[in-house]
Amino acid sequence: MTAPLRTVTYFPAPRAQRFCSQCGSVLARRIPDDDNRVRDLCDNCGAIHYQNPRMVLGTVPIWGDQILLCRRAIEPRHGYWTLPAGFMELGETTEEGAARETREEAGATFTMGALFSMIDIPHVDQVHIFYLANLTHDRFDPGPESLEAKLFTEAEIPWDDLAFRSISTTLRLFFADRAAGHFDVHSQALSHGMIPTPEEPA
């Protein structure tokens, strides 16, 4: 099913901070006592502003011999295909986040399956986690972040038009496991520059 043509643009706040969120003072950058990394420090109130990796959660939605992909209506990689996925929210588990993103981006109905892949992407401070999901219907109602949601067989996957390396990696692992007759849990790391595809929020 195809959603109305539109482009949603958003700009997440930069991770680097200038001012303390507790007292508003200008932050310093140095290694705190009893630490080994440079941090953002507030010399006024003593707060340390830690930065930690961001979790991106999604699913591999399965309908018979087909996989559901969404075509992105947002940057980065507007118009490219992806598995339904997005940033984890506070107060939810990884499985809950993956299910929420699948409902929001694809408008799909499904039952959640097992954890399938965990892709470390250290050069952009992200970890991408995908669960298997079994679709219970082949009609979809994609949300505003998707131009359309469509089922593909393995032979139909638009490999040259996939949005991110974590997506192509997870799909290749899925099809290899399916051919072998069993699904494992996979953990991989993607290095900077392996494939010239920008790795940004899914």
Secondary structure as GFF3:
##gff-version 3
##sequence-region A 1 202
A	DSSP	beta_strand	28	30	.	.	.	ID=ss1
A	DSSP	beta_strand	39	41	.	.	.	ID=ss2
A	DSSP	beta_strand	48	49	.	.	.	ID=ss3
A	DSSP	beta_strand	54	63	.	.	.	ID=ss4
A	DSSP	beta_strand	66	72	.	.	.	ID=ss5
A	DSSP	beta_strand	81	82	.	.	.	ID=ss6
A	DSSP	beta_strand	85	87	.	.	.	ID=ss7
A	DSSP	alpha_helix	94	106	.	.	.	ID=ss8
A	DSSP	beta_strand	110	121	.	.	.	ID=ss9
A	DSSP	three_ten_helix	122	124	.	.	.	ID=ss10
A	DSSP	beta_strand	126	135	.	.	.	ID=ss11
A	DSSP	beta_strand	146	153	.	.	.	ID=ss12
A	DSSP	three_ten_helix	154	156	.	.	.	ID=ss13
A	DSSP	three_ten_helix	159	161	.	.	.	ID=ss14
A	DSSP	alpha_helix	165	180	.	.	.	ID=ss15
A	DSSP	beta_strand	186	189	.	.	.	ID=ss16
###
